[in-house]
Amino acid sequence: MADQPSTSSWTKFAVGPEKEDDWKGEWIVHAIDMATFHFDRKGDACEKWYMRHPLPLFRGLLPYQSLQSFLHDDDPLVSALLVVSGLGSFRATFDGVPLSPSGPVDPPFTDYSQRVSYRGFDVTNFLVGDDNVGSHVVGITVGSGWWDHRPVTGMAKPELLANGPLTVIAQLYLTTASGKVHITMPTKGSTATWQVSRGHIKESDLFTGEMIDLSTLTEMEGWDTSSKWSIAETELSPSQNHWSLPVSYITNITQRERREKLSVMANALDKSEMTTRTTRKGYLASPIGQLFPSEIPPILPMERIAPDEIHDLGSGRWLLDFGRAFSGMLHFDKGLPQPIIPHNNTYPRAHGFGDASEKQWSFITVVYGESLEMTTGDINRVLVAGMGLHDGGPRHNSEPEGAQDNAFCFPDDHDGILTQKDVYVYPSESITNDMFSRARQSHFTTHAFRFAEICCTSEPPTNVHALMYRTAMQEWGTFDSSSVLLNGGYELVKNSMRSNLLS
């Protein structure tokens, strides 16, 4: 052992903001989204939810002149740390390059009115060297997550969760050789450094899936690079690719008021014992809690799984069987084939999209499920997160057909059963041959499935596989025995744990 090195290899780490005063940035939001939380805005919760769609994209500019003002030949840049968070979920890019390969939930699920975690990304290599001269852009894509998911009724109680418009916060730390630290690019409302626009995600729900606009995805390609930066528009618009200035996140709900309201709902406090008056004016979004550095690994695609079998179900519908159930989504290495219209324009169950059919738009749907129906061989669209119909069982009675037809904010085209369903749509009557080849996967949703149906294409997609997402925790230890039953039980338990590590 004498020749063994006495020290470990060097590991780089950085310290981000620790106290609230360390944050120069503030939470920013699309102005139209913020307005839907004002007390006098007309409409019910579902109507306002639709007003906040398509989902926003955020981008910030680091001008070359601004960067050079911090740096000098005798005091060069040695490190750059971007700290960022977003509610409900976020993914960040720098000059169009993804920084966060994380899954559908980031930041991890907490009571966001109390604590919200942030992540730090080392972006030094983007800013040093002769090849990196010029302005730079930070891009942030957001999803609904647990923060602004569809307010559908059911066993899940969205009214118990903190809720507000999709929002982000960020700032960039630049450290020079002398040890000086400069904070730049803080998110601020109504400043020219940051912009917001509607993007390519038309709808997003953590469990029921996403709708992705492939036309906007193509049109806005490169939106998070300096070559596509443009001056912000002065007028607000719900249109996609319309960049305007964001506004600051505002709420008139206090932390104490929210805690007391939840205590009353949980029967832990009588309404007469409340010490705060219920706010009925101003902005009624939930307060956002204290920011802290993320304490657990992110949710990442931890396993790539090829389908065991692909079955042709007819009418352009393809069934993929992956052999076991897990949490994740499909990924299309080479995109999707061109869509077709089934015979008599009649789509198989759960694959219809009435609005697109009426406007003659092209679309492809992907439906997920953990089992097949005994009689038809179709995917059994089972209970999703405590909502919708299910197939019964020892503790449940299956609800009759149509029981959800008039449920509040129930998604269109789900045929009475809340379905795990992703939709890729090209909202135009004219379409190029390669448009659907740009589709890769959904972003801010997760599905529990063994089976997936793709409809409607004349051939199955090539190079399709599933990505199993879970918290990237390290696995310790193994188990093996001479008993096939014990080994099988161990694998079942381990697979179940993996599929539920989404926090």
Secondary structure, DSSP 4 states (H G I P E B T S, - for coil): -TTS-SSPPP--------SGGG-----EE-HHHHHTTBTT--S-HHHHHHHT-SPEEEEEEE-HHHHHHH-BTTB-EEEEEEEEEEESEEEEEETTEES----S--SPPS-TTTEEEEEEEE-HHHHSSGGG-S-EEEEEEEE-TTTS-----SSS-GGGS-----EEEEEEEEEETTS-EEEE----TT-TTEEEEE-SEEEEETTTEEEEEHHHHHHTTTTTSGGG--PPBSS---SBT--B--EE------HHHHHHHHHHHTTSS-GGG-SSPPP-SSB-PPP--EEEE--SPPEEEEEEE--SEEEEEETTEEEEEEEEEEEEEEEETT-PPPB-PPGGG-PPTT---HHHHHTT-EEEEEEEESEE-TTT--EE---BTTBS----BTTB-PPPTTTTTT-TTPPTTSTTS--EEEEEEE-SS---TTGGGG----SS--EEEEEEEEESBSSPPSSEEEEEEEE-PPP------S-HHHHHHHHHHHHHHHHT---
